[in-house]
Amino acid sequence: MYPDLDEVADGLLVLLGFQGTVAEPCTPTEGSPGILMQRYDITKSLNELERILQQHHHEMRTTDWNESGLTVYSIWVRKKVA
């Protein structure tokens, strides 16, 4: 089982020592304060990760492929060259 892309992105930011978060906060589901749900949008997560990386003068490239019916993403990050 692969981790969610937003969790991987947050881990990458921590590894690089950059402030920011890609994952959206958990919110209570309708009518049940004890059950929380976290929104998950791959496109939004990738866009937010790229925005944060650009603020730190880094660029990002992604690739994806299908493995056993799941889309797997690879994220490449490097410091921008002047």
PDB file with SEQRES, HELIX, SHEET and CRYST1 records, atoms N, CA, C and O in Angstrom:
SEQRES   1 A   82  MET TYR PRO ASP LEU ASP GLU VAL ALA ASP GLY LEU LEU          
SEQRES   2 A   82  VAL LEU LEU GLY PHE GLN GLY THR VAL ALA GLU PRO CYS          
SEQRES   3 A   82  THR PRO THR GLU GLY SER PRO GLY ILE LEU MET GLN ARG          
SEQRES   4 A   82  TYR ASP ILE THR LYS SER LEU ASN GLU LEU GLU ARG ILE          
SEQRES   5 A   82  LEU GLN GLN HIS HIS HIS GLU MET ARG THR THR ASP TRP          
SEQRES   6 A   82  ASN GLU SER GLY LEU THR VAL TYR SER ILE TRP VAL ARG          
SEQRES   7 A   82  LYS LYS VAL ALA                                              
HELIX    1 AA1 LEU A    5  LEU A   16  1                                  12    
HELIX    2 AA2 ILE A   42  GLN A   55  1                                  14    
SHEET    1 AA1 2 HIS A  58  GLU A  67  0                                        
SHEET    2 AA1 2 LEU A  70  LYS A  79 -1                                        
CRYST1    1.000    1.000    1.000  90.00  90.00  90.00 P 1           1          
ATOM      1  N   MET A   1       0.839  -1.187   0.000  1.00  0.00           N  
ATOM      2  CA  MET A   1       0.000   0.000   0.000  1.00  0.00           C  
ATOM      3  C   MET A   1       0.883   1.248   0.000  1.00  0.00           C  
ATOM      4  O   MET A   1       1.805   1.370   0.806  1.00  0.00           O  
ATOM      5  N   TYR A   2       0.595   2.143  -0.889  1.00  0.00           N  
ATOM      6  CA  TYR A   2       1.364   3.378  -0.993  1.00  0.00           C  
ATOM      7  C   TYR A   2       0.758   4.464  -0.100  1.00  0.00           C  
ATOM      8  O   TYR A   2      -0.460   4.508   0.070  1.00  0.00           O  
ATOM      9  N   PRO A   3       1.592   5.341   0.475  1.00  0.00           N  
ATOM     10  CA  PRO A   3       1.046   6.459   1.261  1.00  0.00           C  
ATOM     11  C   PRO A   3       0.386   7.473   0.338  1.00  0.00           C  
ATOM     12  O   PRO A   3       0.675   7.515  -0.857  1.00  0.00           O  
ATOM     13  N   ASP A   4      -0.510   8.298   0.905  1.00  0.00           N  
ATOM     14  CA  ASP A   4      -1.167   9.345   0.122  1.00  0.00           C  
ATOM     15  C   ASP A   4      -0.142  10.390  -0.309  1.00  0.00           C  
ATOM     16  O   ASP A   4       0.806  10.689   0.417  1.00  0.00           O  
ATOM     17  N   LEU A   5      -0.349  10.931  -1.490  1.00  0.00           N  
ATOM     18  CA  LEU A   5       0.601  11.876  -2.064  1.00  0.00           C  
ATOM     19  C   LEU A   5       0.772  13.119  -1.198  1.00  0.00           C  
ATOM     20  O   LEU A   5       1.881  13.641  -1.092  1.00  0.00           O  
ATOM     21  N   ASP A   6      -0.306  13.606  -0.574  1.00  0.00           N  
ATOM     22  CA  ASP A   6      -0.177  14.806   0.253  1.00  0.00           C  
ATOM     23  C   ASP A   6       0.702  14.546   1.478  1.00  0.00           C  
ATOM     24  O   ASP A   6       1.422  15.441   1.920  1.00  0.00           O  
ATOM     25  N   GLU A   7       0.650  13.337   2.027  1.00  0.00           N  
ATOM     26  CA  GLU A   7       1.505  12.982   3.166  1.00  0.00           C  
ATOM     27  C   GLU A   7       2.966  12.883   2.726  1.00  0.00           C  
ATOM     28  O   GLU A   7       3.864  13.305   3.455  1.00  0.00           O  
ATOM     29  N   VAL A   8       3.200  12.337   1.559  1.00  0.00           N  
ATOM     30  CA  VAL A   8       4.559  12.259   1.015  1.00  0.00           C  
ATOM     31  C   VAL A   8       5.096  13.675   0.780  1.00  0.00           C  
ATOM     32  O   VAL A   8       6.252  13.959   1.095  1.00  0.00           O  
ATOM     33  N   ALA A   9       4.272  14.549   0.233  1.00  0.00           N  
ATOM     34  CA  ALA A   9       4.688  15.927  -0.032  1.00  0.00           C  
ATOM     35  C   ALA A   9       5.057  16.641   1.268  1.00  0.00           C  
ATOM     36  O   ALA A   9       6.062  17.349   1.321  1.00  0.00           O  
ATOM     37  N   ASP A  10       4.255  16.461   2.312  1.00  0.00           N  
ATOM     38  CA  ASP A  10       4.575  17.081   3.598  1.00  0.00           C  
ATOM     39  C   ASP A  10       5.883  16.528   4.155  1.00  0.00           C  
ATOM     40  O   ASP A  10       6.685  17.276   4.714  1.00  0.00           O  
ATOM     41  N   GLY A  11       6.101  15.234   4.005  1.00  0.00           N  
ATOM     42  CA  GLY A  11       7.358  14.628   4.446  1.00  0.00           C  
ATOM     43  C   GLY A  11       8.547  15.169   3.685  1.00  0.00           C  
ATOM     44  O   GLY A  11       9.615  15.375   4.261  1.00  0.00           O  
ATOM     45  N   LEU A  12       8.374  15.403   2.390  1.00  0.00           N  
ATOM     46  CA  LEU A  12       9.445  15.968   1.564  1.00  0.00           C  
ATOM     47  C   LEU A  12       9.791  17.378   2.030  1.00  0.00           C  
ATOM     48  O   LEU A  12      10.966  17.737   2.109  1.00  0.00           O  
ATOM     49  N   LEU A  13       8.776  18.172   2.335  1.00  0.00           N  
ATOM     50  CA  LEU A  13       9.022  19.534   2.821  1.00  0.00           C  
ATOM     51  C   LEU A  13       9.802  19.513   4.139  1.00  0.00           C  
ATOM     52  O   LEU A  13      10.711  20.318   4.340  1.00  0.00           O  
ATOM     53  N   VAL A  14       9.443  18.590   5.032  1.00  0.00           N  
ATOM     54  CA  VAL A  14      10.169  18.453   6.301  1.00  0.00           C  
ATOM     55  C   VAL A  14      11.611  18.046   6.033  1.00  0.00           C  
ATOM     56  O   VAL A  14      12.537  18.604   6.623  1.00  0.00           O  
ATOM     57  N   LEU A  15      11.802  17.079   5.150  1.00  0.00           N  
ATOM     58  CA  LEU A  15      13.146  16.604   4.812  1.00  0.00           C  
ATOM     59  C   LEU A  15      14.016  17.735   4.266  1.00  0.00           C  
ATOM     60  O   LEU A  15      15.203  17.819   4.579  1.00  0.00           O  
ATOM     61  N   LEU A  16      13.421  18.599   3.453  1.00  0.00           N  
ATOM     62  CA  LEU A  16      14.152  19.723   2.868  1.00  0.00           C  
ATOM     63  C   LEU A  16      14.296  20.894   3.841  1.00  0.00           C  
ATOM     64  O   LEU A  16      15.053  21.828   3.578  1.00  0.00           O  
ATOM     65  N   GLY A  17      13.568  20.846   4.971  1.00  0.00           N  
ATOM     66  CA  GLY A  17      13.637  21.920   5.959  1.00  0.00           C  
ATOM     67  C   GLY A  17      12.821  23.138   5.582  1.00  0.00           C  
ATOM     68  O   GLY A  17      13.114  24.243   6.040  1.00  0.00           O  
ATOM     69  N   PHE A  18      11.794  22.957   4.751  1.00  0.00           N  
ATOM     70  CA  PHE A  18      10.956  24.061   4.297  1.00  0.00           C  
ATOM     71  C   PHE A  18       9.667  24.120   5.113  1.00  0.00           C  
ATOM     72  O   PHE A  18       9.081  23.091   5.450  1.00  0.00           O  
ATOM     73  N   GLN A  19       9.235  25.347   5.423  1.00  0.00           N  
ATOM     74  CA  GLN A  19       7.958  25.550   6.100  1.00  0.00           C  
ATOM     75  C   GLN A  19       6.824  25.341   5.102  1.00  0.00           C  
ATOM     76  O   GLN A  19       6.993  25.571   3.904  1.00  0.00           O  
ATOM     77  N   GLY A  20       5.676  24.907   5.597  1.00  0.00           N  
ATOM     78  CA  GLY A  20       4.505  24.741   4.749  1.00  0.00           C  
ATOM     79  C   GLY A  20       3.933  23.349   4.866  1.00  0.00           C  
ATOM     80  O   GLY A  20       4.587  22.422   5.345  1.00  0.00           O  
ATOM     81  N   THR A  21       2.709  23.223   4.422  1.00  0.00           N  
ATOM     82  CA  THR A  21       2.049  21.931   4.429  1.00  0.00           C  
ATOM     83  C   THR A  21       1.160  21.810   3.203  1.00  0.00           C  
ATOM     84  O   THR A  21       0.572  22.790   2.745  1.00  0.00           O  
ATOM     85  N   VAL A  22       1.073  20.619   2.690  1.00  0.00           N  
ATOM     86  CA  VAL A  22       0.261  20.342   1.508  1.00  0.00           C  
ATOM     87  C   VAL A  22      -1.071  19.711   1.926  1.00  0.00           C  
ATOM     88  O   VAL A  22      -2.115  20.018   1.350  1.00  0.00           O  
ATOM     89  N   ALA A  23      -1.030  18.832   2.924  1.00  0.00           N  
ATOM     90  CA  ALA A  23      -2.227  18.130   3.385  1.00  0.00           C  
ATOM     91  C   ALA A  23      -3.227  19.123   3.978  1.00  0.00           C  
ATOM     92  O   ALA A  23      -2.849  20.058   4.685  1.00  0.00           O  
ATOM     93  N   GLU A  24      -4.489  18.905   3.682  1.00  0.00           N  
ATOM     94  CA  GLU A  24      -5.539  19.749   4.236  1.00  0.00           C  
ATOM     95  C   GLU A  24      -5.912  19.246   5.630  1.00  0.00           C  
ATOM     96  O   GLU A  24      -5.810  18.050   5.903  1.00  0.00           O  
ATOM     97  N   PRO A  25      -6.341  20.145   6.510  1.00  0.00           N  
ATOM     98  CA  PRO A  25      -6.676  19.721   7.868  1.00  0.00           C  
ATOM     99  C   PRO A  25      -7.923  18.823   7.897  1.00  0.00           C  
ATOM    100  O   PRO A  25      -8.783  18.891   7.018  1.00  0.00           O  
ATOM    101  N   CYS A  26      -7.988  17.993   8.923  1.00  0.00           N  
ATOM    102  CA  CYS A  26      -9.166  17.138   9.113  1.00  0.00           C  
ATOM    103  C   CYS A  26     -10.343  17.993   9.577  1.00  0.00           C  
ATOM    104  O   CYS A  26     -10.172  18.932  10.355  1.00  0.00           O  
ATOM    105  N   THR A  27     -11.534  17.660   9.092  1.00  0.00           N  
ATOM    106  CA  THR A  27     -12.743  18.372   9.501  1.00  0.00           C  
ATOM    107  C   THR A  27     -13.799  17.350   9.913  1.00  0.00           C  
ATOM    108  O   THR A  27     -13.836  16.242   9.378  1.00  0.00           O  
ATOM    109  N   PRO A  28     -14.664  17.724  10.870  1.00  0.00           N  
ATOM    110  CA  PRO A  28     -15.723  16.792  11.275  1.00  0.00           C  
ATOM    111  C   PRO A  28     -16.681  16.511  10.115  1.00  0.00           C  
ATOM    112  O   PRO A  28     -16.965  17.390   9.302  1.00  0.00           O  
ATOM    113  N   THR A  29     -17.172  15.277  10.053  1.00  0.00           N  
ATOM    114  CA  THR A  29     -18.170  14.955   9.041  1.00  0.00           C  
ATOM    115  C   THR A  29     -19.518  15.483   9.507  1.00  0.00           C  
ATOM    116  O   THR A  29     -19.699  15.762  10.693  1.00  0.00           O  
ATOM    117  N   GLU A  30     -20.450  15.619   8.599  1.00  0.00           N  
ATOM    118  CA  GLU A  30     -21.764  16.179   8.918  1.00  0.00           C  
ATOM    119  C   GLU A  30     -22.446  15.403  10.036  1.00  0.00           C  
ATOM    120  O   GLU A  30     -22.602  14.184   9.961  1.00  0.00           O  
ATOM    121  N   GLY A  31     -22.852  16.135  11.079  1.00  0.00           N  
ATOM    122  CA  GLY A  31     -23.635  15.545  12.149  1.00  0.00           C  
ATOM    123  C   GLY A  31     -22.870  14.666  13.115  1.00  0.00           C  
ATOM    124  O   GLY A  31     -23.477  14.093  14.019  1.00  0.00           O  
ATOM    125  N   SER A  32     -21.567  14.536  12.963  1.00  0.00           N  
ATOM    126  CA  SER A  32     -20.799  13.660  13.845  1.00  0.00           C  
ATOM    127  C   SER A  32     -19.483  14.326  14.224  1.00  0.00           C  
ATOM    128  O   SER A  32     -18.514  14.268  13.466  1.00  0.00           O  
ATOM    129  N   PRO A  33     -19.444  14.959  15.394  1.00  0.00           N  
ATOM    130  CA  PRO A  33     -18.215  15.641  15.794  1.00  0.00           C  
ATOM    131  C   PRO A  33     -17.065  14.674  16.102  1.00  0.00           C  
ATOM    132  O   PRO A  33     -15.912  15.100  16.171  1.00  0.00           O  
ATOM    133  N   GLY A  34     -17.357  13.394  16.286  1.00  0.00           N  
ATOM    134  CA  GLY A  34     -16.318  12.435  16.628  1.00  0.00           C  
ATOM    135  C   GLY A  34     -15.645  11.781  15.437  1.00  0.00           C  
ATOM    136  O   GLY A  34     -14.606  11.139  15.597  1.00  0.00           O  
ATOM    137  N   ILE A  35     -16.209  11.926  14.248  1.00  0.00           N  
ATOM    138  CA  ILE A  35     -15.637  11.309  13.048  1.00  0.00           C  
ATOM    139  C   ILE A  35     -15.103  12.421  12.155  1.00  0.00           C  
ATOM    140  O   ILE A  35     -15.834  13.331  11.762  1.00  0.00           O  
ATOM    141  N   LEU A  36     -13.818  12.329  11.846  1.00  0.00           N  
ATOM    142  CA  LEU A  36     -13.168  13.357  11.037  1.00  0.00           C  
ATOM    143  C   LEU A  36     -12.850  12.827   9.645  1.00  0.00           C  
ATOM    144  O   LEU A  36     -12.640  11.630   9.448  1.00  0.00           O  
ATOM    145  N   MET A  37     -12.821  13.736   8.697  1.00  0.00           N  
ATOM    146  CA  MET A  37     -12.513  13.384   7.320  1.00  0.00           C  
ATOM    147  C   MET A  37     -11.469  14.367   6.798  1.00  0.00           C  
ATOM    148  O   MET A  37     -11.498  15.549   7.139  1.00  0.00           O  
ATOM    149  N   GLN A  38     -10.557  13.881   5.980  1.00  0.00           N  
ATOM    150  CA  GLN A  38      -9.542  14.749   5.388  1.00  0.00           C  
ATOM    151  C   GLN A  38      -9.707  14.742   3.877  1.00  0.00           C  
ATOM    152  O   GLN A  38      -9.681  13.691   3.237  1.00  0.00           O  
ATOM    153  N   ARG A  39      -9.877  15.924   3.325  1.00  0.00           N  
ATOM    154  CA  ARG A  39     -10.029  16.076   1.877  1.00  0.00           C  
ATOM    155  C   ARG A  39      -8.712  15.697   1.207  1.00  0.00           C  
ATOM    156  O   ARG A  39      -7.634  15.963   1.738  1.00  0.00           O  
ATOM    157  N   TYR A  40      -8.812  15.075   0.039  1.00  0.00           N  
ATOM    158  CA  TYR A  40      -7.624  14.625  -0.680  1.00  0.00           C  
ATOM    159  C   TYR A  40      -7.804  14.896  -2.158  1.00  0.00           C  
ATOM    160  O   TYR A  40      -8.649  14.280  -2.807  1.00  0.00           O  
ATOM    161  N   ASP A  41      -7.012  15.816  -2.697  1.00  0.00           N  
ATOM    162  CA  ASP A  41      -7.088  16.210  -4.099  1.00  0.00           C  
ATOM    163  C   ASP A  41      -5.665  16.198  -4.655  1.00  0.00           C  
ATOM    164  O   ASP A  41      -4.862  17.074  -4.331  1.00  0.00           O  
ATOM    165  N   ILE A  42      -5.353  15.210  -5.490  1.00  0.00           N  
ATOM    166  CA  ILE A  42      -3.987  15.031  -5.984  1.00  0.00           C  
ATOM    167  C   ILE A  42      -3.506  16.253  -6.763  1.00  0.00           C  
ATOM    168  O   ILE A  42      -2.391  16.721  -6.533  1.00  0.00           O  
ATOM    169  N   THR A  43      -4.302  16.768  -7.659  1.00  0.00           N  
ATOM    170  CA  THR A  43      -3.900  17.927  -8.456  1.00  0.00           C  
ATOM    171  C   THR A  43      -3.619  19.120  -7.558  1.00  0.00           C  
ATOM    172  O   THR A  43      -2.610  19.804  -7.726  1.00  0.00           O  
ATOM    173  N   LYS A  44      -4.510  19.372  -6.603  1.00  0.00           N  
ATOM    174  CA  LYS A  44      -4.319  20.496  -5.669  1.00  0.00           C  
ATOM    175  C   LYS A  44      -3.051  20.290  -4.843  1.00  0.00           C  
ATOM    176  O   LYS A  44      -2.298  21.237  -4.615  1.00  0.00           O  
ATOM    177  N   SER A  45      -2.810  19.056  -4.395  1.00  0.00           N  
ATOM    178  CA  SER A  45      -1.616  18.758  -3.601  1.00  0.00           C  
ATOM    179  C   SER A  45      -0.344  19.013  -4.394  1.00  0.00           C  
ATOM    180  O   SER A  45       0.594  19.623  -3.882  1.00  0.00           O  
ATOM    181  N   LEU A  46      -0.304  18.552  -5.637  1.00  0.00           N  
ATOM    182  CA  LEU A  46       0.879  18.767  -6.480  1.00  0.00           C  
ATOM    183  C   LEU A  46       1.098  20.255  -6.761  1.00  0.00           C  
ATOM    184  O   LEU A  46       2.233  20.731  -6.746  1.00  0.00           O  
ATOM    185  N   ASN A  47       0.023  20.978  -7.015  1.00  0.00           N  
ATOM    186  CA  ASN A  47       0.135  22.420  -7.271  1.00  0.00           C  
ATOM    187  C   ASN A  47       0.646  23.164  -6.041  1.00  0.00           C  
ATOM    188  O   ASN A  47       1.478  24.064  -6.155  1.00  0.00           O  
ATOM    189  N   GLU A  48       0.146  22.787  -4.867  1.00  0.00           N  
ATOM    190  CA  GLU A  48       0.575  23.445  -3.628  1.00  0.00           C  
ATOM    191  C   GLU A  48       2.044  23.115  -3.333  1.00  0.00           C  
ATOM    192  O   GLU A  48       2.806  23.994  -2.929  1.00  0.00           O  
ATOM    193  N   LEU A  49       2.438  21.869  -3.531  1.00  0.00           N  
ATOM    194  CA  LEU A  49       3.837  21.485  -3.336  1.00  0.00           C  
ATOM    195  C   LEU A  49       4.741  22.295  -4.264  1.00  0.00           C  
ATOM    196  O   LEU A  49       5.769  22.818  -3.832  1.00  0.00           O  
ATOM    197  N   GLU A  50       4.365  22.396  -5.516  1.00  0.00           N  
ATOM    198  CA  GLU A  50       5.170  23.154  -6.475  1.00  0.00           C  
ATOM    199  C   GLU A  50       5.272  24.622  -6.074  1.00  0.00           C  
ATOM    200  O   GLU A  50       6.339  25.223  -6.199  1.00  0.00           O  
ATOM    201  N   ARG A  51       4.173  25.204  -5.594  1.00  0.00           N  
ATOM    202  CA  ARG A  51       4.169  26.605  -5.163  1.00  0.00           C  
ATOM    203  C   ARG A  51       5.140  26.817  -3.995  1.00  0.00           C  
ATOM    204  O   ARG A  51       5.911  27.776  -3.994  1.00  0.00           O  
ATOM    205  N   ILE A  52       5.099  25.928  -3.012  1.00  0.00           N  
ATOM    206  CA  ILE A  52       5.993  26.048  -1.852  1.00  0.00           C  
ATOM    207  C   ILE A  52       7.453  25.887  -2.285  1.00  0.00           C  
ATOM    208  O   ILE A  52       8.322  26.641  -1.847  1.00  0.00           O  
ATOM    209  N   LEU A  53       7.714  24.909  -3.138  1.00  0.00           N  
ATOM    210  CA  LEU A  53       9.092  24.689  -3.606  1.00  0.00           C  
ATOM    211  C   LEU A  53       9.615  25.893  -4.385  1.00  0.00           C  
ATOM    212  O   LEU A  53      10.781  26.261  -4.244  1.00  0.00           O  
ATOM    213  N   GLN A  54       8.764  26.507  -5.202  1.00  0.00           N  
ATOM    214  CA  GLN A  54       9.183  27.682  -5.966  1.00  0.00           C  
ATOM    215  C   GLN A  54       9.557  28.841  -5.045  1.00  0.00           C  
ATOM    216  O   GLN A  54      10.466  29.612  -5.350  1.00  0.00           O  
ATOM    217  N   GLN A  55       8.850  28.964  -3.912  1.00  0.00           N  
ATOM    218  CA  GLN A  55       9.178  30.013  -2.946  1.00  0.00           C  
ATOM    219  C   GLN A  55      10.587  29.820  -2.374  1.00  0.00           C  
ATOM    220  O   GLN A  55      11.218  30.777  -1.927  1.00  0.00           O  
ATOM    221  N   HIS A  56      11.066  28.589  -2.391  1.00  0.00           N  
ATOM    222  CA  HIS A  56      12.395  28.263  -1.876  1.00  0.00           C  
ATOM    223  C   HIS A  56      13.404  28.045  -3.006  1.00  0.00           C  
ATOM    224  O   HIS A  56      14.454  27.435  -2.803  1.00  0.00           O  
ATOM    225  N   HIS A  57      13.073  28.551  -4.199  1.00  0.00           N  
ATOM    226  CA  HIS A  57      13.969  28.506  -5.368  1.00  0.00           C  
ATOM    227  C   HIS A  57      14.306  27.072  -5.792  1.00  0.00           C  
ATOM    228  O   HIS A  57      15.446  26.761  -6.137  1.00  0.00           O  
ATOM    229  N   HIS A  58      13.298  26.219  -5.759  1.00  0.00           N  
ATOM    230  CA  HIS A  58      13.422  24.842  -6.235  1.00  0.00           C  
ATOM    231  C   HIS A  58      12.385  24.609  -7.322  1.00  0.00           C  
ATOM    232  O   HIS A  58      11.347  25.270  -7.358  1.00  0.00           O  
ATOM    233  N   GLU A  59      12.671  23.674  -8.197  1.00  0.00           N  
ATOM    234  CA  GLU A  59      11.701  23.301  -9.225  1.00  0.00           C  
ATOM    235  C   GLU A  59      11.343  21.834  -9.061  1.00  0.00           C  
ATOM    236  O   GLU A  59      12.093  21.057  -8.471  1.00  0.00           O  
ATOM    237  N   MET A  60      10.193  21.474  -9.589  1.00  0.00           N  
ATOM    238  CA  MET A  60       9.657  20.136  -9.408  1.00  0.00           C  
ATOM    239  C   MET A  60       9.179  19.573 -10.746  1.00  0.00           C  
ATOM    240  O   MET A  60       8.634  20.295 -11.582  1.00  0.00           O  
ATOM    241  N   ARG A  61       9.391  18.292 -10.928  1.00  0.00           N  
ATOM    242  CA  ARG A  61       8.855  17.550 -12.071  1.00  0.00           C  
ATOM    243  C   ARG A  61       8.195  16.294 -11.519  1.00  0.00           C  
ATOM    244  O   ARG A  61       8.643  15.734 -10.518  1.00  0.00           O  
ATOM    245  N   THR A  62       7.144  15.864 -12.169  1.00  0.00           N  
ATOM    246  CA  THR A  62       6.467  14.636 -11.741  1.00  0.00           C  
ATOM    247  C   THR A  62       6.289  13.696 -12.922  1.00  0.00           C  
ATOM    248  O   THR A  62       6.193  14.124 -14.072  1.00  0.00           O  
ATOM    249  N   THR A  63       6.249  12.435 -12.619  1.00  0.00           N  
ATOM    250  CA  THR A  63       5.855  11.411 -13.586  1.00  0.00           C  
ATOM    251  C   THR A  63       4.873  10.501 -12.864  1.00  0.00           C  
ATOM    252  O   THR A  63       4.840  10.456 -11.634  1.00  0.00           O  
ATOM    253  N   ASP A  64       4.089   9.793 -13.624  1.00  0.00           N  
ATOM    254  CA  ASP A  64       3.183   8.831 -13.004  1.00  0.00           C  
ATOM    255  C   ASP A  64       3.038   7.612 -13.892  1.00  0.00           C  
ATOM    256  O   ASP A  64       3.265   7.671 -15.100  1.00  0.00           O  
ATOM    257  N   TRP A  65       2.657   6.509 -13.275  1.00  0.00           N  
ATOM    258  CA  TRP A  65       2.426   5.266 -13.999  1.00  0.00           C  
ATOM    259  C   TRP A  65       1.394   4.446 -13.245  1.00  0.00           C  
ATOM    260  O   TRP A  65       1.114   4.702 -12.074  1.00  0.00           O  
ATOM    261  N   ASN A  66       0.839   3.470 -13.920  1.00  0.00           N  
ATOM    262  CA  ASN A  66      -0.160   2.606 -13.317  1.00  0.00           C  
ATOM    263  C   ASN A  66       0.493   1.315 -12.851  1.00  0.00           C  
ATOM    264  O   ASN A  66       1.199   0.654 -13.613  1.00  0.00           O  
ATOM    265  N   GLU A  67       0.254   0.963 -11.600  1.00  0.00           N  
ATOM    266  CA  GLU A  67       0.791  -0.263 -11.034  1.00  0.00           C  
ATOM    267  C   GLU A  67      -0.324  -0.978 -10.279  1.00  0.00           C  
ATOM    268  O   GLU A  67      -0.804  -0.489  -9.257  1.00  0.00           O  
ATOM    269  N   SER A  68      -0.725  -2.118 -10.781  1.00  0.00           N  
ATOM    270  CA  SER A  68      -1.789  -2.919 -10.152  1.00  0.00           C  
ATOM    271  C   SER A  68      -3.072  -2.115  -9.961  1.00  0.00           C  
ATOM    272  O   SER A  68      -3.751  -2.245  -8.943  1.00  0.00           O  
ATOM    273  N   GLY A  69      -3.393  -1.290 -10.943  1.00  0.00           N  
ATOM    274  CA  GLY A  69      -4.633  -0.517 -10.888  1.00  0.00           C  
ATOM    275  C   GLY A  69      -4.532   0.781 -10.112  1.00  0.00           C  
ATOM    276  O   GLY A  69      -5.524   1.501  -9.998  1.00  0.00           O  
ATOM    277  N   LEU A  70      -3.370   1.101  -9.575  1.00  0.00           N  
ATOM    278  CA  LEU A  70      -3.156   2.349  -8.838  1.00  0.00           C  
ATOM    279  C   LEU A  70      -2.236   3.267  -9.629  1.00  0.00           C  
ATOM    280  O   LEU A  70      -1.304   2.803 -10.286  1.00  0.00           O  
ATOM    281  N   THR A  71      -2.498   4.567  -9.566  1.00  0.00           N  
ATOM    282  CA  THR A  71      -1.592   5.533 -10.169  1.00  0.00           C  
ATOM    283  C   THR A  71      -0.503   5.848  -9.154  1.00  0.00           C  
ATOM    284  O   THR A  71      -0.792   6.275  -8.036  1.00  0.00           O  
ATOM    285  N   VAL A  72       0.741   5.636  -9.545  1.00  0.00           N  
ATOM    286  CA  VAL A  72       1.889   5.893  -8.687  1.00  0.00           C  
ATOM    287  C   VAL A  72       2.617   7.120  -9.228  1.00  0.00           C  
ATOM    288  O   VAL A  72       2.860   7.223 -10.431  1.00  0.00           O  
ATOM    289  N   TYR A  73       2.964   8.048  -8.337  1.00  0.00           N  
ATOM    290  CA  TYR A  73       3.620   9.288  -8.740  1.00  0.00           C  
ATOM    291  C   TYR A  73       5.067   9.291  -8.285  1.00  0.00           C  
ATOM    292  O   TYR A  73       5.397   8.790  -7.210  1.00  0.00           O  
ATOM    293  N   SER A  74       5.916   9.855  -9.110  1.00  0.00           N  
ATOM    294  CA  SER A  74       7.307  10.094  -8.765  1.00  0.00           C  
ATOM    295  C   SER A  74       7.513  11.603  -8.818  1.00  0.00           C  
ATOM    296  O   SER A  74       7.142  12.255  -9.794  1.00  0.00           O  
ATOM    297  N   ILE A  75       8.105  12.150  -7.766  1.00  0.00           N  
ATOM    298  CA  ILE A  75       8.324  13.601  -7.666  1.00  0.00           C  
ATOM    299  C   ILE A  75       9.828  13.857  -7.644  1.00  0.00           C  
ATOM    300  O   ILE A  75      10.545  13.321  -6.799  1.00  0.00           O  
ATOM    301  N   TRP A  76      10.292  14.670  -8.568  1.00  0.00           N  
ATOM    302  CA  TRP A  76      11.706  15.037  -8.657  1.00  0.00           C  
ATOM    303  C   TRP A  76      11.817  16.511  -8.295  1.00  0.00           C  
ATOM    304  O   TRP A  76      11.083  17.344  -8.825  1.00  0.00           O  
ATOM    305  N   VAL A  77      12.743  16.830  -7.383  1.00  0.00           N  
ATOM    306  CA  VAL A  77      12.930  18.214  -6.943  1.00  0.00           C  
ATOM    307  C   VAL A  77      14.413  18.550  -7.047  1.00  0.00           C  
ATOM    308  O   VAL A  77      15.274  17.746  -6.690  1.00  0.00           O  
ATOM    309  N   ARG A  78      14.693  19.754  -7.543  1.00  0.00           N  
ATOM    310  CA  ARG A  78      16.075  20.228  -7.566  1.00  0.00           C  
ATOM    311  C   ARG A  78      16.092  21.736  -7.383  1.00  0.00           C  
ATOM    312  O   ARG A  78      15.121  22.432  -7.681  1.00  0.00           O  
ATOM    313  N   LYS A  79      17.218  22.219  -6.884  1.00  0.00           N  
ATOM    314  CA  LYS A  79      17.399  23.652  -6.713  1.00  0.00           C  
ATOM    315  C   LYS A  79      17.531  24.291  -8.093  1.00  0.00           C  
ATOM    316  O   LYS A  79      18.211  23.766  -8.975  1.00  0.00           O  
ATOM    317  N   LYS A  80      16.864  25.440  -8.264  1.00  0.00           N  
ATOM    318  CA  LYS A  80      16.938  26.145  -9.537  1.00  0.00           C  
ATOM    319  C   LYS A  80      18.351  26.639  -9.786  1.00  0.00           C  
ATOM    320  O   LYS A  80      19.018  27.150  -8.887  1.00  0.00           O  
ATOM    321  N   VAL A  81      18.789  26.477 -11.018  1.00  0.00           N  
ATOM    322  CA  VAL A  81      20.110  26.946 -11.423  1.00  0.00           C  
ATOM    323  C   VAL A  81      19.941  28.334 -12.028  1.00  0.00           C  
ATOM    324  O   VAL A  81      19.079  28.545 -12.881  1.00  0.00           O  
ATOM    325  N   ALA A  82      20.757  29.267 -11.590  1.00  0.00           N  
ATOM    326  CA  ALA A  82      20.641  30.667 -12.067  1.00  0.00           C  
ATOM    327  C   ALA A  82      20.957  30.811 -13.512  1.00  0.00           C  
ATOM    328  O   ALA A  82      20.903  31.917 -14.048  1.00  0.00           O  
TER     329      ALA A  82                                                      
END                                                                             
